[in-house]
Amino acid sequence: MLAPYNNMTMFITMNMTETIYEEHRLELINFINQKIGNFSDAEDLLHDTFKKMIVNAETLDESRVRSWLFHVARNAIVDYYRKKKSFVELSDLLEDESYTEPERDGLKRCIQGMMLELPEADRLALIESDLERIPQKEIAARLNISHTAVKSRIQRSRKRLHEMVNDCCVIERDSLGRVMQQECKSSCGCSD
């Protein structure tokens, strides 16, 4: 069990924490925001980073605080992406403004063919959710199945479609998720 702080230790730790925060806040928020492209989420990750610093204040080596903060921030960024949805919604992929019109048309043809390979029930749930933007609870009511079952169908379809697209195409994205380059690896027709 940790020994309780005395008043002097608490003052020194809080004073040092404020100084470290002021020294590194801007650099860290810019670093995090550059990696995730969402300032509000970047502020949350910055908050989590400094919260970990406060919890670990007594064990930190003052000469390595900056590198420790960036290490914690990088881990927070990895966790952020891990927690975010694993797959881009179909409509987001097809409406991505970084595609040229011929690339978008090719990708649509490719994905339409791939979707035909999905089980019909899963395919219909995916189309209604991601393309028609019908709420999942409404889909569940219409199909007379549980909301959990609809979520499972959609996730299963997204995962399978994601695998099929990756088997067919190489899609390079920048740190904000925008498509930089698309290249077809097979003869599926998406680069025609």
C-alpha positions as a Markdown table, in Angstrom:
| # | Residue | x | y | z |
|---|---|---|---|---|
| 1 | Met | 0.0 | 0.0 | 0.0 |
| 2 | Leu | 1.3 | 3.4 | -0.9 |
| 3 | Ala | 2.2 | 5.8 | 1.9 |
| 4 | Pro | 0.0 | 8.8 | 2.1 |
| 5 | Tyr | 1.3 | 12.1 | 0.8 |
| 6 | Asn | 2.3 | 14.7 | 3.3 |
| 7 | Asn | 1.4 | 18.3 | 2.5 |
| 8 | Met | 4.9 | 19.2 | 1.3 |
| 9 | Thr | 5.1 | 16.2 | -1.1 |
| 10 | Met | 1.6 | 17.0 | -2.5 |
| 11 | Phe | 2.7 | 20.7 | -3.0 |
| 12 | Ile | 5.9 | 19.7 | -4.8 |
| 13 | Thr | 4.2 | 17.1 | -7.0 |
| 14 | Met | 1.3 | 19.4 | -7.9 |
| 15 | Asn | 3.7 | 22.3 | -8.6 |
| 16 | Met | 5.9 | 20.1 | -10.8 |
| 17 | Thr | 2.9 | 18.7 | -12.6 |
| 18 | Glu | 1.7 | 22.1 | -13.5 |
| 19 | Thr | 5.1 | 23.1 | -14.8 |
| 20 | Ile | 5.4 | 19.9 | -16.8 |
| 21 | Tyr | 1.9 | 20.4 | -18.2 |
| 22 | Glu | 2.6 | 24.0 | -19.3 |
| 23 | Glu | 6.0 | 23.0 | -20.9 |
| 24 | His | 4.6 | 20.1 | -22.9 |
| 25 | Arg | 0.9 | 20.6 | -23.4 |
| 26 | Leu | 1.0 | 22.4 | -26.8 |
| 27 | Glu | 3.6 | 20.0 | -28.3 |
| 28 | Leu | 1.7 | 17.0 | -27.2 |
| 29 | Ile | -1.8 | 18.2 | -28.3 |
| 30 | Asn | -0.3 | 19.0 | -31.7 |
| 31 | Phe | 1.3 | 15.6 | -31.9 |
| 32 | Ile | -1.8 | 13.8 | -31.0 |
| 33 | Asn | -4.1 | 15.9 | -33.2 |
| 34 | Gln | -1.8 | 15.3 | -36.2 |
| 35 | Lys | -2.1 | 11.6 | -35.7 |
| 36 | Ile | -5.9 | 11.3 | -35.2 |
| 37 | Gly | -7.2 | 14.5 | -36.9 |
| 38 | Asn | -9.9 | 15.2 | -34.3 |
| 39 | Phe | -9.1 | 18.0 | -31.9 |
| 40 | Ser | -11.8 | 17.1 | -29.4 |
| 41 | Asp | -10.5 | 13.5 | -29.2 |
| 42 | Ala | -7.0 | 14.8 | -29.1 |
| 43 | Glu | -7.8 | 16.8 | -26.0 |
| 44 | Asp | -9.3 | 13.7 | -24.3 |
| 45 | Leu | -6.1 | 11.7 | -25.1 |
| 46 | Leu | -4.0 | 14.6 | -23.8 |
| 47 | His | -6.0 | 14.6 | -20.6 |
| 48 | Asp | -5.5 | 10.8 | -20.2 |
| 49 | Thr | -1.8 | 11.2 | -20.8 |
| 50 | Phe | -1.4 | 13.8 | -18.1 |
| 51 | Lys | -3.6 | 11.8 | -15.8 |
| 52 | Lys | -1.2 | 8.9 | -16.1 |
| 53 | Met | 1.7 | 11.2 | -15.4 |
| 54 | Ile | 0.0 | 12.4 | -12.1 |
| 55 | Val | -0.6 | 8.8 | -11.1 |
| 56 | Asn | 3.0 | 7.9 | -11.8 |
| 57 | Ala | 4.5 | 11.2 | -10.6 |
| 58 | Glu | 6.6 | 9.7 | -7.9 |
| 59 | Thr | 8.3 | 7.2 | -10.2 |
| 60 | Leu | 9.1 | 9.5 | -13.1 |
| 61 | Asp | 12.7 | 10.4 | -13.9 |
| 62 | Glu | 12.6 | 14.2 | -14.4 |
| 63 | Ser | 15.2 | 14.0 | -17.2 |
| 64 | Arg | 13.0 | 11.7 | -19.2 |
| 65 | Val | 9.6 | 13.2 | -18.6 |
| 66 | Arg | 9.1 | 14.4 | -22.2 |
| 67 | Ser | 10.0 | 11.0 | -23.8 |
| 68 | Trp | 7.8 | 9.3 | -21.2 |
| 69 | Leu | 4.8 | 11.6 | -22.1 |
| 70 | Phe | 5.2 | 11.0 | -25.8 |
| 71 | His | 5.4 | 7.2 | -25.2 |
| 72 | Val | 2.2 | 7.3 | -23.2 |
| 73 | Ala | 0.6 | 9.5 | -25.9 |
| 74 | Arg | 1.6 | 7.1 | -28.6 |
| 75 | Asn | 0.0 | 4.2 | -26.6 |
| 76 | Ala | -3.1 | 6.3 | -26.1 |
| 77 | Ile | -3.3 | 6.9 | -29.9 |
| 78 | Val | -3.0 | 3.1 | -30.6 |
| 79 | Asp | -5.7 | 2.4 | -28.0 |
| 80 | Tyr | -7.9 | 5.2 | -29.6 |
| 81 | Tyr | -7.7 | 3.5 | -33.0 |
| 82 | Arg | -8.2 | 0.1 | -31.5 |
| 83 | Lys | -11.4 | 1.3 | -29.8 |
| 84 | Lys | -12.7 | 3.0 | -32.9 |
| 85 | Lys | -14.7 | 1.0 | -35.3 |
| 86 | Ser | -12.6 | -1.4 | -37.1 |
| 87 | Phe | -14.1 | -1.0 | -40.5 |
| 88 | Val | -15.1 | 2.1 | -42.5 |
| 89 | Glu | -18.8 | 2.2 | -43.3 |
| 90 | Leu | -19.5 | 1.3 | -46.9 |
| 91 | Ser | -21.1 | 4.7 | -47.7 |
| 92 | Asp | -18.0 | 6.5 | -46.3 |
| 93 | Leu | -15.7 | 4.4 | -48.5 |
| 94 | Leu | -17.8 | 5.0 | -51.6 |
| 95 | Glu | -18.3 | 8.7 | -50.9 |
| 96 | Asp | -14.6 | 9.4 | -50.1 |
| 97 | Glu | -13.7 | 12.7 | -51.9 |
| 98 | Ser | -10.1 | 11.7 | -52.4 |
| 99 | Tyr | -11.2 | 9.2 | -55.1 |
| 100 | Thr | -11.3 | 10.3 | -58.7 |
| 101 | Glu | -14.6 | 9.5 | -60.4 |
| 102 | Pro | -13.2 | 6.6 | -62.4 |
| 103 | Glu | -11.6 | 5.2 | -59.2 |
| 104 | Arg | -14.9 | 5.5 | -57.3 |
| 105 | Asp | -16.8 | 3.8 | -60.2 |
| 106 | Gly | -14.3 | 1.0 | -60.3 |
| 107 | Leu | -14.5 | 0.5 | -56.5 |
| 108 | Lys | -18.3 | 0.5 | -56.7 |
| 109 | Arg | -18.3 | -2.2 | -59.3 |
| 110 | Cys | -15.8 | -4.2 | -57.3 |
| 111 | Ile | -17.7 | -3.9 | -54.1 |
| 112 | Gln | -21.1 | -4.7 | -55.7 |
| 113 | Gly | -19.6 | -7.9 | -57.0 |
| 114 | Met | -18.2 | -8.7 | -53.6 |
| 115 | Met | -21.4 | -8.0 | -51.8 |
| 116 | Leu | -23.1 | -10.6 | -53.9 |
| 117 | Glu | -20.8 | -13.2 | -52.3 |
| 118 | Leu | -22.2 | -12.3 | -48.8 |
| 119 | Pro | -25.1 | -14.3 | -47.4 |
| 120 | Glu | -28.3 | -12.6 | -48.4 |
| 121 | Ala | -29.5 | -11.8 | -44.9 |
| 122 | Asp | -26.1 | -10.2 | -43.9 |
| 123 | Arg | -25.9 | -8.3 | -47.2 |
| 124 | Leu | -29.4 | -6.8 | -46.8 |
| 125 | Ala | -28.6 | -5.7 | -43.2 |
| 126 | Leu | -25.4 | -4.1 | -44.4 |
| 127 | Ile | -27.1 | -2.3 | -47.3 |
| 128 | Glu | -29.9 | -1.0 | -45.1 |
| 129 | Ser | -27.5 | 0.1 | -42.4 |
| 130 | Asp | -24.5 | 1.5 | -44.3 |
| 131 | Leu | -26.0 | 2.7 | -47.6 |
| 132 | Glu | -29.6 | 3.5 | -46.8 |
| 133 | Arg | -28.7 | 4.7 | -43.3 |
| 134 | Ile | -31.6 | 3.0 | -41.6 |
| 135 | Pro | -31.1 | 2.7 | -37.8 |
| 136 | Gln | -30.2 | -0.8 | -36.7 |
| 137 | Lys | -33.2 | -1.0 | -34.3 |
| 138 | Glu | -35.5 | -0.3 | -37.2 |
| 139 | Ile | -33.9 | -3.0 | -39.2 |
| 140 | Ala | -34.3 | -5.4 | -36.3 |
| 141 | Ala | -38.0 | -4.6 | -36.0 |
| 142 | Arg | -38.5 | -5.0 | -39.7 |
| 143 | Leu | -36.7 | -8.3 | -39.8 |
| 144 | Asn | -38.4 | -9.4 | -36.6 |
| 145 | Ile | -35.0 | -10.3 | -35.0 |
| 146 | Ser | -33.1 | -8.8 | -32.0 |
| 147 | His | -31.0 | -5.7 | -32.3 |
| 148 | Thr | -28.0 | -7.8 | -31.2 |
| 149 | Ala | -28.6 | -10.1 | -34.2 |
| 150 | Val | -28.7 | -7.2 | -36.6 |
| 151 | Lys | -25.5 | -5.8 | -35.2 |
| 152 | Ser | -23.8 | -9.2 | -35.6 |
| 153 | Arg | -24.9 | -9.4 | -39.2 |
| 154 | Ile | -23.7 | -6.0 | -40.0 |
| 155 | Gln | -20.3 | -6.5 | -38.3 |
| 156 | Arg | -19.9 | -9.9 | -39.9 |
| 157 | Ser | -20.6 | -8.4 | -43.3 |
| 158 | Arg | -18.3 | -5.4 | -42.8 |
| 159 | Lys | -15.5 | -7.8 | -41.7 |
| 160 | Arg | -16.0 | -10.1 | -44.7 |
| 161 | Leu | -16.3 | -7.2 | -47.1 |
| 162 | His | -13.2 | -5.6 | -45.6 |
| 163 | Glu | -11.3 | -8.9 | -46.1 |
| 164 | Met | -12.5 | -9.2 | -49.7 |
| 165 | Val | -11.5 | -5.6 | -50.5 |
| 166 | Asn | -8.0 | -6.1 | -48.9 |
| 167 | Asp | -7.6 | -9.3 | -50.9 |
| 168 | Cys | -8.5 | -7.5 | -54.1 |
| 169 | Cys | -7.0 | -4.0 | -53.6 |
| 170 | Val | -4.3 | -2.1 | -51.9 |
| 171 | Ile | -5.8 | 1.1 | -50.5 |
| 172 | Glu | -3.2 | 3.5 | -49.0 |
| 173 | Arg | -4.6 | 6.1 | -46.6 |
| 174 | Asp | -3.0 | 9.1 | -44.8 |
| 175 | Ser | -3.1 | 9.6 | -41.1 |
| 176 | Leu | -6.6 | 11.1 | -41.4 |
| 177 | Gly | -8.0 | 8.1 | -43.2 |
| 178 | Arg | -8.2 | 9.8 | -46.6 |
| 179 | Val | -7.4 | 7.6 | -49.6 |
| 180 | Met | -4.1 | 8.5 | -51.1 |
| 181 | Gln | -3.8 | 5.6 | -53.6 |
| 182 | Gln | -5.8 | 2.6 | -54.7 |
| 183 | Glu | -4.3 | -0.2 | -56.7 |
| 184 | Cys | -6.1 | -3.4 | -57.8 |
| 185 | Lys | -4.2 | -6.6 | -57.1 |
| 186 | Ser | -6.5 | -8.9 | -59.1 |
| 187 | Ser | -8.7 | -8.9 | -62.1 |
| 188 | Cys | -11.9 | -7.9 | -60.2 |
| 189 | Gly | -12.5 | -4.9 | -62.4 |
| 190 | Cys | -12.1 | -2.1 | -59.8 |
| 191 | Ser | -9.2 | -0.5 | -61.7 |
| 192 | Asp | -10.9 | -0.6 | -65.1 |
